[in-house]
Amino acid sequence: MKASRRFAFALLILCLLAAGMLASCKGIIAPKEPVINEEQARGFLNTANEYMNAKPPQPARANDFFKSAIDSNYKLLPAHLGYQDSFFAYYSPDAPAQAKQKDAMLAMYEKFVKRYPADPMFQFLYGRMLDKLGKRREAVPYFKEAVRLDKTYYPAHAALAKFYEEVDKSMGLAGDERVTAEKYRTIQELRSAIAADPANIALHREYQDAMLAAESGKAKYIEPGTVMKEYEQRLQQARGTADEPRYLYLHGRLLGQMRSLEDARTEFEHAANLNPKFPWSYDGLGTYYILKAQEPGTSQKDADDYVNKAMQMYEKAVRLDNKLVTTKLKLAELYLNVSALRQGEAGEILARAAGQALTPEEQDKIKSLRDEAYHLGGECKARISELLADQPQNPEVLLLTATFQYADGSYFLAKQTAAAGLALIKEKPPIDPETGEKMEAKLTGIMRDSDIFAKRLAGNGADEVPPQFFFEPEFRARMQSDDANLRANMIETLVKFYVRVLQIRDSLNEKMLADYEQMQKTAVVLMGEALSDKADNVRLAAVQAVRALQVEPFCEEIGKILIDANEPEEMRHEAALALGEMRSAKAVEPLIEGLKDESQPVREYSIKALRDLAVQTFGYDYAAAPEKRNAAIEKIKKWWEENKAAYQVPK
């Protein structure tokens, strides 16, 4: 019996001890972390924003959806901001229900602050709630705590700037906080964007660049090495997951920028082995090979090999994902640079010949180099066209386009494109000021040099080598110039180009020949359009061009010039000569009208043209009295009416 009592007593003691231990552990067991449903949260957020943007806005309905978004993802900052803003859009302290909601909101943010004391976002949000309730001095400690926890947290800096400006009246402090807020705004916005879309490589790249800019230069307002440590941690967390290739690439990218090239290559190759379809691995390898080609002491043979490998890597990346804007930019720039290099090599062979006859081997080499240069130029244009379609407001795209246009001799287009790029940089400066300054300097240089060459075209334009890759838009831009001499020179340039193609067509490969023949057609169209130019010298140049090329489709336009008494006499002379040389039945009727012209030379050229066309002239004498000329003209007209249906131009 005693033993039984002792056992019962011991059991009671054990139960009491167990209960005490459980009670003592209650305070140290962490509350369960809320479940995050990102997709659901975004859906609620989008619906809330739709109500806020409605006409008129519906903040009360939006408020409910903002709260639902917070319940689905308590870390979603836009949901918290919208929740507060929508509430204060309809809040009235005299309304009991709204006063109750206000107390609930304060309690919620106070709870967040206590539960996540190291998160600057909740410190800021609680302070913001107090600020909106007019408790601005009470809000300041929370803003300051947010900044203490993360000095880059720009919303808290901005809130402090507003407080110092409006309440404390410390304008110096307000200015400092405002500058600091702007300094960190981009970094924090990118962090938030990455948190919402961690798979977005473009966001990571932009964030890395912003951080590197903040770590370097004169300011160094973020400790150097911060971003590298961050991505080392991200990579470690991603080991063994589907995200590992992404962070291998991003870590390798930072290594490459710090010139640890072989370490960077290792990361890129590892990423490619883990996921052969991950395009950024090949972008990284392409950049690695470019940097290797640029290393001091690299032989020309090795440099060429590296460049070719880089091109292959970039091309592979774009094949895997045609939306990689950055890779397309690098690939297009590489095409452009190698194209210029091949043209230069061909020029060196010609220079070494020093006017002597080229050997068959040299001729073949030059043709091969020029064919490759043209092919690469065409590839560059194709990539640039895609980039302009996708990113027309990207200054980097405009800089590359302007550079290519200038290299092509499309000076008018290059100047226009460079001006557009400068305007964009002014409107939205790049994250890194040094990058912005470099781009601005390059675009300004292109504008200046393009303007110099464009002005020279008015003096010796006909001697220039016309652009290849922007032929039509460039000549259209030139023909819109206010300088009539330039426009007239361009007509002469087009004629020389047309004739030159006829001379070299046998030496052109199939692709070049097709492109050049299309340019010839464009040249003819531009000449025809110039026949109606407002300047006499431009129209005269156009008539002479059409005459030289014997372009039949413009018989009617030339005929109108011939019979227009307001046209200068020289113009009408040229028109008569041109019609005679076109060998077209369409020329006959305007030439008959030309026999009535007051100018004897015009009548002379008209009758000569009609005789060349085997039209019966019935003894017409351009120097005879008007009565005799008119009588002969009537006979010619009658003959033409009777015979034009069966008329054939003599061969």
Number of C-alpha atoms within 10 A of each C-alpha: 6 7 8 9 10 11 12 12 12 12 12 12 12 12 12 12 12 12 12 11 11 11 11 11 10 10 9 8 8 8 9 6 6 10 10 16 14 15 12 15 22 21 14 22 25 17 17 27 21 14 19 21 13 11 8 8 15 18 25 18 15 27 27 16 24 30 21 21 31 22 19 21 21 19 18 22 15 15 27 23 15 22 25 19 18 24 22 18 14 12 17 13 11 8 9 10 11 16 14 11 13 20 10 12 17 16 13 12 20 17 14 18 20 11 13 13 15 15 16 23 26 25 27 27 26 22 29 24 21 18 17 13 13 11 13 18 14 12 24 21 15 23 27 20 19 27 21 13 16 15 18 22 23 25 24 28 27 21 24 27 26 19 22 18 17 12 11 14 13 13 15 12 17 22 17 14 22 20 16 19 23 15 16 21 18 18 22 17 15 18 16 15 15 17 13 14 12 14 13 13 17 13 16 21 16 16 22 22 18 20 25 22 21 23 18 14 12 8 9 13 17 17 12 15 12 13 21 19 12 12 19 16 13 18 20 12 13 16 13 11 8 10 16 20 27 26 25 27 30 27 25 31 28 20 18 20 15 11 13 14 21 14 14 25 23 15 24 29 20 18 26 21 13 15 15 14 16 18 25 27 30 27 28 27 30 29 25 26 22 21 18 18 21 13 11 7 8 13 12 10 9 12 19 15 14 22 22 16 18 27 24 17 25 28 20 19 26 21 13 16 15 14 14 19 19 16 24 23 20 20 26 27 20 20 23 23 18 19 24 19 14 20 18 15 16 20 15 13 15 17 11 10 13 10 8 9 10 15 10 9 9 15 15 12 15 21 16 14 20 21 19 16 23 21 16 21 24 19 17 25 20 12 20 23 15 15 24 14 10 13 15 14 15 16 25 18 24 26 23 23 26 29 21 23 26 22 17 20 22 28 28 24 23 29 25 16 24 29 19 18 27 23 14 16 18 11 9 11 16 16 18 16 13 12 13 18 14 11 19 22 13 16 25 17 14 25 23 14 14 25 15 12 16 19 15 13 20 17 12 13 22 20 14 14 12 20 17 19 20 17 19 18 13 21 24 15 14 20 22 11 13 9 13 19 16 24 28 24 22 29 30 21 21 23 23 17 21 20 13 11 17 12 10 10 15 10 11 15 11 11 11 17 16 13 12 20 15 13 21 20 12 18 22 22 14 19 27 22 15 21 22 15 18 10 15 17 17 25 25 25 23 30 29 21 23 28 23 15 15 18 19 19 15 23 25 15 15 27 23 14 25 29 20 14 14 9 15 14 18 13 21 30 23 23 31 32 22 30 33 26 20 22 21 18 16 16 24 23 16 21 26 23 16 26 26 18 20 12 16 16 17 26 26 20 23 31 23 18 24 22 12 14 22 13 20 14 19 13 12 20 16 22 12 11 9 13 9 14 18 15 12 17 20 14 15 20 17 10 15 17 10 11 12 13 8 6 12 13 11 10 5
